[in-house]
Amino acid sequence: MALVANRRSVLTLFSDPSCPYSHQTRIVLAEKDVTVDVVQIDPENKPEDLSDLNPYNSVPTLVDRDLSLYDARVIAEYLDERFPHPPLMPVDPVSRARARLAMYHIDRDWYGLVPELRAGNEKKAAAARKVLRERVLSSLEIFEALPYFLSEEFSLVDCCVAPILWRLPSFGIKLPTQARAIKQYAYRVFDRPAFRESLSEAEIEMHP
């Protein structure tokens, strides 16, 4: 997402250009068409002011005037309430709870494997690769049921799912022929203008 120099930005996002959590946040911001200054940081050389804004010195970190937020799901729900159009969460409490539970599971079961995939230990990476592939495939029926994940409309859950699916080639994971519904879902999401806008240069290189 390019910096907007000629428009006054309301928000600043500290983002790692290859981090799937940062990518989640950039997708939400793009879907909301929010003007934002994206500060792409080097995770090995973080800016000093980040630790002043976020005691965990982590990304993504969103700054909205005097408010600093961290944790991708906290930021996503804040943005959905702060900029209500288009809405990215269901209106009724039961559906909202199901969406939150889906994001929780994806975070634990999919994102939880990313550190091992990136750690440089090939034995651990191979094991994590196998588990992530199996976990993605175990959701095949969900991908087959509706156009988006648990929904007829694009939602925050899709903002959570998409960064992992986008990174599968870079993780060395290839889905089988029978995963046609997952591939169709991925193409549907990846073709959204907001998704394309959300990509950093590093992320573009992840997906041939």
N, C-alpha and C positions, 0 to 999 in steps of 0.2 A: 504494500500500500504506500503510495508516494506521499511525501510530505506536501502539504498544501500551503504554499508560500503567500498567495495573494488573498487568502481568506482568513479571518480570525478564527483560530482554533479554540474550542471550548475545552477539549480534553488532550491529555498527553498519555501515551502508552509506552511504557518501557517493555520491549519485546526482544526475545531471542529469535533470530531469523530461521532457526531450524527446530525450535521447541514446539511440540504439538500442542501444549497448553497455550502458548502465545498465539499459535495459529487459530485455536478455538476463538480467542478474543478478537482477533483480526477479522474472522468470518462474521461474528456478531456485529461488529462495528460497520463492516461493509454492507451487510444486510439492512442495517438501520440507516445507511447512507449518512453517517455521522462524520463531521469534519474533525480530524484528529491528527495531532503530531505524533508520528510513530518514531520512537527512538530505538533503533535496532542496536542492541548491546552485544559486546563480546563477552560470553559467559566466563571467560578466563580473566577478564579485565573489566569488571563492572564499574560504572561511574560512581563516584563517591556519594553523590546525592541520593542514589537509590537506597542505600542503607538508612538514610534519614527519613525516607518516605515509607519504607517497609522494613520492619525489624528482622525479617527473615532474609532480606537482601535477595529476593527471588523475583522471577518474572513468570507470568505477566504482572506488572503493577500499573494500575490505572490511576491517574491524577485528574480529579475534576474539581477545580478551584482549590478549596481547602481540604478536600476529602481525598484520601489515598486508600485504594482498595487492592487487595491481592487475593490469590486463589481464583482460578479461571471460572469456576461455577458461581462464586460470589459475584464476580465482575459481570458475568453473563446475565444473571438475574437482575442485577442493578441496572444494567443497560436496557433490559427489556422493560423495566418500570420507568426508567428515566426518559426513554424515547419509545413511547408505546406503539408507534406505527412503523412498520408492520409488527403486530404482536407475534412473539415467538414462543409463547407458552399458552397452553389451553386455559380456558376461562374457568372451568369447573374444578373444584378441589380434588376430586378423585383422579381426573386425568392429569392434573398438575403433579399429584403425588406419584403417579405412575411414571411420568416423565422424569421426575427427580430421582426415582429409584433406578430407572434405566441408566441415567447419567452416572449414578453411584456405581452400578455394576460395571459399566464400561470403563470408568476410571480405575477401579480395582483390578478388573480382569484383563483389560487390554493395556491401558497406560502403565499399569504396574510392572509390565514386562519390558518397557522401553529402556530403562537403565541397563538391564542385562544385554539387550540387543546392541547397545552402544558402548559397552564397557571395554571392548577390545579382547575379551577372553572368548575365543572361538567356541570352546566347549560349552560355556554357559550360554553364549549367543545361539548356538544350534539348538539347545534345549528350549530356550525361550521362543525361538522361531517356530518350533514344532507346536508348542503350547498355544501361542497366539493364533497360528493358522487354525488349529482345532477349535479354539474359542470363537473365532470369527465365523467359521463354518457351522458351529452349533446354533448360530442365530439365523440360519438360512430361512426357516419358516417365517420369521418376523419380516425379513426382507421381501419375501414372496407375498405377504399378506396385503400390504398397502404401499402406495407410492413412496412414502417416507417412513422413517423408523417409528413405528407405532402410531402413525398419523397420516391423514390425507394431505396435510400441509407441512411445509418445511418448518422445523422448530429448533429450539436450543439443543435437543437431543441429536439432531443431525449435525449441528456445529461441533458436537463432541465426537460423533462417529467419523466424520469425514477426514479429519487430520490423520487418523490411524490408517484408514483405507488408502489415502493418498501416499502414505509412506511404505506400504507393503512392498513395492518393488525395491526400494532402497534397503529394506530389511532382508531381502532375499526370499520373500514369500510370494509364491505363485498359487493362485486359486485354481481348483480343478474345473473341468468343463461343467460339472453339475452345479457349480456356484453361479449359474447364469443370472439369477435374480440379484445377487450381490453386485455383480459386475454392472448390470443395468442400473441399479440404484446408484452405484459410484459414478457412472457416466452422467446420470441425471443431475446429481449434486455438483460434480466437477464442471458441468456446463453452465451453471448459474453464473451470471455476470459478477455477483458479489464474491463468489468463491474465487473466481479468476483474479479479481481485484485484491483479494486477501493474501495472495501468494507472494512470498519474498523470493529474491533471486535464488537463494539456497534451496528453497522448496521446489521451485520450477525444475531445478536440476535433479531432484529426487525421483521424478516421474517421467520416464522417457515417452 
